[in-house]
């Protein structure tokens, strides 16, 4: 793109930044509502172009991934932002559930579900946001929505460098800057999913015409020019740590020298959501054969969603050494993965990353027929948990490879402590982690279980759930565990989504039932779905996720019979 064009784009935003910062909430709300309405109007086309680009068969249940992580996630996020704005406009704080304080002093806020439709739509799911240490119940409300209580109306111009894997990442990151920071924004669409630019143009038509948002395409040269533009005040990056370092410090040897000195080449604030070596911790307990099979499907989903091109795709399966069912669970995981149709490796660099894994490990086990699958899914077992240099512990592979290691522990409590320590100290990144644990074991552990969650240094934690649900549930915060610096960036700095506008969140914890309906009732869990619609094994995922999307756009009881019918068939 011509630099004169880019200058004009940024100039438009710079002219309107103060106007957006000062715009009354009542005038902001219709603009956000318009995004939701237009998303519903283009949803079919959006999913169609994404499915085509990723070579997903049109009749495949995997089409459901594009519905859920595309238009549905965006509509959900916008509607949640609107709910917060409506509350603020009435002089109230955003809708938040019960707030409690652990014995350690850490404050926890219930944020999902908060209405009857959410209880039905994501039955059995609940979520909390855990605050940083200096937040107390006494100052809790002071640490909410500060941007809307501030006298600063000068505004700023933000650059969003969009992610290329999940379709809703770029628009949700844009909305985060507009909503949570009162910042006008330029979105540079990632070259991998530039096919969505026309969709985004349509969705954000009102924001663009008002001068509050501009959307551009281009490669690294465009991104570099925008990053260094004098009118850009802030940059948000979704990508990898190497991309972050290249932008902040520069490339090559000079960039490495700057990083070593801690001298960035950019005089701008930067936030980032980067990658992670994501663990799935299996806690020993009284698992039945049915539990092993169901949780194997859960693990397979954590690994295989979006063809494994996810920043929180499960990479390390942590099993108890002396737990008898461990081998049976691993066998079920292998069987499940091998029966899920393989995906086209659409994301650039997949072949190179795949070969790097095969070079690092001679014991790779292919889980697919290599004659019919371009890049067979891989399993690497018995990784040495004491080896700090283990390749899979230090490199986000971003391809269909799952590593497994075993940890000692004579009982669930000791094992869980070992697992938390291992993940915190041996695995690179802090974006997301998963824990699979039987309800009886949770009861047995008592407060020790919640203390283990407190000790686990990840920005999103899924308990019997994939931590990716924190991305789909907009009230949740999404980002790395706080504390990273530009010279040790790992999974990034800052959070997005966060539609309840918490100022100092530490982590989100999402809980799901351990067993499907109706077995869940015997375990004292209450939900109505035989199989979650995001499972890669759900045969009706495409129909359920489509219905979810239109229900989210226009909630009402008339939608429910068809939705539940498809869900029960899944």
MIRODO-12350 format. One line per 5 residues: number of its first residue (from 1); for each residue x, z, y of C-alpha. Coordinates in steps of 0.02 Angstrom, whole numbers, plus 50000, padded with zeros to 5 digits. Example, Ala and Ser with C-alpha at 12.3 -4.5 7.8 and 13.67 -1.06 7.14 Angstrom:
BEGIN
1	50615,50390,49775 ~ 50684,50357,49947
//
This chain:
BEGIN
1	50000,50000,50000 ~ 50063,49954,50173 ~ 50134,50101,50272 ~ 50032,50052,50425 ~ 49875,50070,50319
6	49933,50240,50257 ~ 49971,50294,50436 ~ 49794,50244,50487 ~ 49722,50342,50339 ~ 49817,50500,50385
11	49781,50475,50569 ~ 49594,50473,50534 ~ 49606,50637,50440 ~ 49716,50717,50573 ~ 49585,50672,50704
16	49445,50756,50604 ~ 49534,50910,50534 ~ 49477,51027,50671 ~ 49300,50959,50664 ~ 49289,50997,50477
21	49361,51172,50499 ~ 49231,51211,50633 ~ 49084,51125,50548 ~ 48945,51252,50516 ~ 48908,51295,50335
26	48732,51227,50353 ~ 48805,51055,50391 ~ 48934,51065,50251 ~ 48805,51102,50116 ~ 48717,50931,50120
31	48885,50843,50103 ~ 48925,50939,49944 ~ 48749,50913,49878 ~ 48771,50727,49908 ~ 48924,50727,49794
36	48820,50802,49654 ~ 48679,50675,49678 ~ 48797,50526,49684 ~ 48892,50587,49531 ~ 48731,50587,49431
41	48695,50411,49492 ~ 48863,50340,49435 ~ 48886,50450,49280 ~ 48844,50315,49153 ~ 48965,50193,49233
46	49098,50328,49252 ~ 49093,50370,49067 ~ 49087,50187,49017 ~ 49247,50141,49111 ~ 49338,50297,49049
51	49288,50264,48868 ~ 49348,50085,48884 ~ 49514,50136,48963 ~ 49548,50263,48826 ~ 49491,50147,48684
56	49357,50267,48622 ~ 49221,50180,48518 ~ 49060,50177,48617 ~ 48961,50258,48476 ~ 49089,50395,48440
61	49046,50578,48469 ~ 49215,50586,48560 ~ 49126,50500,48705 ~ 49059,50675,48737 ~ 49231,50725,48800
66	49216,50602,48943 ~ 49042,50664,48988 ~ 49094,50848,48983 ~ 49263,50835,49070 ~ 49204,50700,49190
71	49034,50699,49278 ~ 48969,50860,49201 ~ 49121,50963,49256 ~ 49111,50888,49431 ~ 48924,50918,49453
76	48943,51095,49387 ~ 49086,51129,49507 ~ 48995,51059,49658 ~ 48835,51155,49622 ~ 48934,51316,49605
81	49017,51283,49773 ~ 48847,51252,49850 ~ 48784,51417,49781 ~ 48928,51508,49864 ~ 48903,51418,50030
86	48718,51459,50029 ~ 48758,51643,50002 ~ 48887,51643,50142 ~ 48765,51556,50257 ~ 48646,51702,50231
91	48783,51827,50272 ~ 48805,51877,50090 ~ 48954,51873,49973 ~ 48957,51740,49835 ~ 48854,51780,49679
96	48962,51893,49570 ~ 48910,52002,49424 ~ 48967,52177,49379 ~ 49134,52236,49447 ~ 49231,52367,49348
101	49402,52449,49345 ~ 49510,52472,49191 ~ 49598,52637,49160 ~ 49756,52550,49223 ~ 49672,52520,49390
106	49649,52332,49369 ~ 49486,52265,49438 ~ 49381,52144,49334 ~ 49232,52043,49395 ~ 49099,51966,49281
111	49069,51789,49343 ~ 48980,51697,49202 ~ 48838,51682,49157 ~ 48739,51726,49312 ~ 48571,51640,49282
116	48454,51602,49138 ~ 48501,51419,49125 ~ 48685,51460,49104 ~ 48640,51583,48967 ~ 48548,51444,48878
121	48664,51299,48916 ~ 48825,51386,48862 ~ 48746,51512,48746 ~ 48859,51655,48698 ~ 48996,51613,48825
126	49047,51740,48956 ~ 49191,51745,49079 ~ 49283,51869,49190 ~ 49410,51855,49329 ~ 49545,51990,49328
131	49621,52033,49498 ~ 49799,52067,49551 ~ 49858,52246,49563 ~ 49827,52273,49749 ~ 49641,52233,49734
136	49531,52387,49711 ~ 49343,52413,49705 ~ 49355,52484,49880 ~ 49436,52328,49954 ~ 49359,52204,49833
141	49239,52124,49957 ~ 49379,52108,50084 ~ 49469,51995,49960 ~ 49328,51869,49945 ~ 49299,51713,50051
146	49426,51759,50185 ~ 49435,51578,50242 ~ 49254,51589,50300 ~ 49287,51752,50392 ~ 49441,51690,50484
151	49446,51644,50668 ~ 49571,51503,50636 ~ 49477,51339,50662 ~ 49626,51224,50686 ~ 49611,51140,50517
156	49742,51054,50412 ~ 49774,50893,50316 ~ 49803,50909,50129 ~ 49872,50782,50005 ~ 49806,50789,49827
161	49912,50699,49698 ~ 49781,50676,49563 ~ 49804,50705,49377 ~ 49794,50554,49263 ~ 49724,50630,49103
166	49560,50722,49137 ~ 49439,50625,49247 ~ 49368,50770,49347 ~ 49536,50843,49397 ~ 49561,50735,49554
171	49386,50756,49628 ~ 49381,50943,49588 ~ 49553,50968,49669 ~ 49492,50874,49823 ~ 49336,50981,49832
176	49442,51138,49815 ~ 49541,51090,49971 ~ 49381,51047,50068 ~ 49284,51199,50009 ~ 49408,51341,49982
181	49532,51297,50120 ~ 49427,51204,50250 ~ 49554,51065,50241 ~ 49525,50878,50258 ~ 49607,50782,50120
186	49687,50621,50059 ~ 49677,50590,49872 ~ 49808,50478,49792 ~ 49732,50425,49628 ~ 49852,50429,49480
191	49903,50256,49418 ~ 49846,50302,49241 ~ 49664,50324,49293 ~ 49659,50214,49447 ~ 49510,50131,49362
196	49409,50277,49429 ~ 49447,50244,49613 ~ 49287,50144,49643 ~ 49188,50284,49559 ~ 49269,50413,49673
201	49240,50301,49825 ~ 49055,50300,49784 ~ 49042,50486,49747 ~ 49130,50537,49908 ~ 49056,50403,50020
206	48985,50529,50145 ~ 49147,50628,50158 ~ 49248,50468,50182 ~ 49133,50394,50315 ~ 49138,50560,50411
211	49329,50557,50413 ~ 49351,50713,50305 ~ 49423,50624,50152 ~ 49521,50466,50116 ~ 49560,50395,49944
216	49710,50283,49909 ~ 49796,50203,49760 ~ 49979,50172,49727 ~ 50134,50221,49632 ~ 50277,50339,49664
221	50325,50251,49826 ~ 50154,50287,49903 ~ 50160,50466,49843 ~ 50333,50492,49916 ~ 50284,50421,50085
226	50129,50528,50095 ~ 50223,50686,50044 ~ 50346,50661,50186 ~ 50217,50612,50317 ~ 50225,50720,50473
231	50035,50747,50477 ~ 50024,50813,50298 ~ 50018,51002,50304 ~ 49992,51043,50120 ~ 50020,50958,49951
236	49931,50996,49788 ~ 50006,50924,49629 ~ 49935,50907,49455 ~ 50068,50848,49335 ~ 50232,50905,49259
241	50370,51022,49317 ~ 50492,50876,49334 ~ 50372,50785,49451 ~ 50354,50944,49555 ~ 50542,50965,49569
246	50566,50783,49616 ~ 50439,50799,49757 ~ 50498,50968,49822 ~ 50686,50950,49801 ~ 50713,50764,49778
251	50775,50667,49627 ~ 50945,50648,49545 ~ 51097,50758,49567 ~ 51059,50793,49751 ~ 50889,50860,49703
256	50965,50973,49572 ~ 51089,51040,49700 ~ 50949,51078,49822 ~ 50852,51167,49685 ~ 51004,51271,49642
261	51023,51319,49824 ~ 50836,51349,49842 ~ 50825,51225,49984 ~ 50671,51112,49972 ~ 50673,50944,50059
266	50492,50969,50114 ~ 50439,51083,50256 ~ 50262,51102,50188 ~ 50162,51220,50080 ~ 50142,51160,49901
271	50027,51216,49760 ~ 50031,51146,49585 ~ 49946,51149,49416 ~ 50077,51096,49289 ~ 50099,51106,49101
276	50116,51240,48970 ~ 50171,51273,48791 ~ 50001,51342,48744 ~ 49989,51469,48603 ~ 49844,51508,48489
281	49862,51685,48420 ~ 49771,51721,48257 ~ 49741,51908,48234 ~ 49723,51970,48054 ~ 49555,52035,48001
286	49414,52021,47872 ~ 49392,51832,47887 ~ 49278,51747,47761 ~ 49306,51570,47694 ~ 49171,51511,47815
291	49264,51596,47959 ~ 49426,51507,47910 ~ 49339,51338,47910 ~ 49250,51365,48076 ~ 49405,51430,48165
296	49506,51285,48094 ~ 49385,51171,48187 ~ 49413,51278,48343 ~ 49603,51260,48326 ~ 49589,51073,48294
301	49485,51055,48453 ~ 49615,51151,48553 ~ 49747,51029,48490 ~ 49654,50863,48488 ~ 49540,50861,48640
306	49575,50705,48745 ~ 49697,50643,48614 ~ 49808,50797,48646 ~ 49844,50735,48822 ~ 49801,50904,48897
311	49907,51030,48991 ~ 49828,51168,48885 ~ 49823,51079,48718 ~ 49868,51210,48588 ~ 50050,51186,48539
316	50103,51343,48445 ~ 49993,51420,48311 ~ 50044,51602,48290 ~ 49999,51676,48119 ~ 50022,51850,48044
321	50162,51856,47914 ~ 50080,51969,47786 ~ 49900,51911,47807 ~ 49842,51835,47644 ~ 49718,51708,47718
326	49853,51633,47833 ~ 49897,51494,47709 ~ 49713,51453,47682 ~ 49684,51442,47870 ~ 49833,51326,47891
331	49767,51217,47750 ~ 49596,51208,47834 ~ 49679,51160,48000 ~ 49773,51018,47913 ~ 49615,50956,47829
336	49513,50962,47989 ~ 49643,50871,48094 ~ 49665,50736,47964 ~ 49477,50703,47957 ~ 49456,50685,48147
341	49477,50501,48193 ~ 49648,50468,48271 ~ 49655,50417,48453 ~ 49745,50278,48543 ~ 49901,50349,48629
346	49844,50289,48800 ~ 49950,50406,48906 ~ 50120,50336,48959 ~ 50272,50407,48871 ~ 50180,50461,48714
351	50291,50360,48597 ~ 50451,50430,48673 ~ 50389,50609,48665 ~ 50332,50582,48486 ~ 50503,50518,48434
356	50588,50666,48520 ~ 50488,50784,48409 ~ 50532,50689,48252 ~ 50716,50693,48301 ~ 50708,50881,48332
361	50623,50920,48166 ~ 50659,50841,47999 ~ 50515,50935,47917 ~ 50375,50855,48018 ~ 50220,50833,47913
366	50112,50685,47958 ~ 49927,50724,47948 ~ 49866,50543,47953 ~ 49895,50381,47861 ~ 50045,50307,47952
371	49991,50131,47902 ~ 49827,50144,48000 ~ 49875,50267,48138 ~ 49994,50219,48277 ~ 50055,50397,48306
376	50004,50511,48161 ~ 49967,50691,48208 ~ 50111,50807,48161 ~ 50124,50984,48094 ~ 50289,51079,48102
381	50282,51243,48007 ~ 50391,51399,47997 ~ 50467,51389,48170 ~ 50597,51525,48198 ~ 50516,51648,48319
386	50686,51723,48358 ~ 50761,51558,48414 ~ 50745,51549,48603 ~ 50807,51369,48597 ~ 50669,51306,48481
391	50617,51136,48548 ~ 50430,51165,48533 ~ 50444,51333,48621 ~ 50523,51254,48775 ~ 50448,51079,48793
396	50267,51034,48826 ~ 50249,50889,48704 ~ 50089,50810,48774 ~ 50057,50723,48609 ~ 49974,50764,48442
401	50101,50887,48371 ~ 50062,51067,48321 ~ 50197,51195,48283 ~ 50170,51353,48182 ~ 50265,51517,48176
406	50233,51685,48091 ~ 50255,51858,48164 ~ 50268,52030,48083 ~ 50149,52175,48106 ~ 50085,52298,47980
411	49914,52309,48063 ~ 49815,52209,48194 ~ 49872,52319,48338 ~ 50058,52306,48302 ~ 50044,52122,48263
416	49952,52087,48426 ~ 50086,52178,48526 ~ 50218,52072,48441 ~ 50119,51914,48475 ~ 50096,51955,48660
421	50281,51992,48679 ~ 50328,51832,48588 ~ 50215,51723,48697 ~ 50271,51805,48859 ~ 50457,51797,48820
426	50484,51646,48708 ~ 50360,51513,48762 ~ 50377,51407,48919 ~ 50235,51410,49043 ~ 50092,51526,49089
431	49939,51414,49112 ~ 49833,51456,48959 ~ 49828,51549,48792 ~ 49701,51574,48652 ~ 49663,51724,48541
436	49559,51711,48381 ~ 49498,51880,48321 ~ 49357,51948,48213 ~ 49227,52059,48303 ~ 49262,52202,48182
441	49446,52193,48228 ~ 49403,52200,48413 ~ 49301,52357,48379 ~ 49441,52430,48275 ~ 49569,52402,48413
446	49458,52475,48549 ~ 49546,52483,48718 ~ 49707,52417,48639 ~ 49629,52244,48633 ~ 49590,52240,48818
451	49763,52310,48854 ~ 49839,52166,48754 ~ 49742,52042,48861 ~ 49805,52133,49016 ~ 49985,52115,48955
456	49969,51930,48913 ~ 50043,51833,49061 ~ 49933,51679,49068 ~ 49816,51614,49202 ~ 49675,51578,49078
461	49645,51663,48912 ~ 49516,51610,48784 ~ 49453,51742,48661 ~ 49378,51648,48513 ~ 49368,51506,48637
466	49483,51369,48695 ~ 49552,51420,48865 ~ 49502,51245,48924 ~ 49327,51317,48948 ~ 49396,51404,49102
471	49424,51230,49174 ~ 49246,51176,49138 ~ 49171,51338,49207 ~ 49197,51320,49393 ~ 49176,51504,49438
476	49335,51534,49340 ~ 49504,51520,49422 ~ 49617,51382,49356 ~ 49804,51393,49375 ~ 49962,51479,49316
481	49988,51665,49304 ~ 50046,51719,49479 ~ 50229,51746,49517 ~ 50315,51579,49495 ~ 50429,51513,49630
486	50479,51337,49679 ~ 50646,51360,49588 ~ 50560,51424,49430 ~ 50395,51332,49440 ~ 50343,51325,49254
491	50152,51306,49256 ~ 50135,51306,49445 ~ 50081,51403,49598 ~ 49905,51441,49659 ~ 49733,51415,49585
496	49593,51288,49602 ~ 49405,51291,49562 ~ 49379,51477,49599 ~ 49208,51442,49673 ~ 49179,51626,49709
501	49331,51622,49824 ~ 49434,51767,49757 ~ 49589,51790,49864 ~ 49702,51875,49736 ~ 49652,51827,49559
506	49772,51857,49416 ~ 49687,51776,49268 ~ 49523,51717,49195 ~ 49465,51775,49024 ~ 49333,51673,48932
511	49246,51745,48778 ~ 49152,51649,48644 ~ 49067,51703,48483 ~ 49177,51711,48328 ~ 49046,51633,48213
516	48917,51495,48233 ~ 48730,51517,48225 ~ 48654,51590,48116 ~ 48806,51681,48040 ~ 48843,51756,48211
521	48690,51869,48197 ~ 48768,51961,48049 ~ 48919,52000,48159 ~ 48815,52066,48304 ~ 48843,51912,48413
526	48702,51822,48500 ~ 48697,51635,48534 ~ 48598,51485,48475 ~ 48723,51346,48439 ~ 48778,51303,48260
531	48930,51214,48332 ~ 48993,51208,48512 ~ 48970,51035,48590 ~ 49155,51028,48640 ~ 49214,51041,48459
536	49296,50879,48403 ~ 49196,50897,48243 ~ 49026,50901,48330 ~ 48931,50745,48275 ~ 48813,50750,48423
541	48941,50790,48558 ~ 48908,50627,48652 ~ 48721,50656,48660 ~ 48731,50842,48699 ~ 48861,50821,48837
546	48761,50680,48915 ~ 48607,50791,48917 ~ 48711,50934,48988 ~ 48763,50822,49132 ~ 48588,50772,49185
551	48522,50947,49160 ~ 48660,51013,49275 ~ 48612,50884,49405 ~ 48427,50927,49396 ~ 48395,51091,49302
556	48222,51119,49230 ~ 48132,51170,49071 ~ 48079,50992,49028 ~ 48259,50948,48986 ~ 48282,51089,48862
561	48189,51028,48705 ~ 48293,50868,48689 ~ 48454,50961,48730 ~ 48424,51094,48598 ~ 48369,50963,48471
566	48533,50870,48486 ~ 48633,51033,48493 ~ 48556,51094,48330 ~ 48600,50927,48247 ~ 48782,50940,48299
//
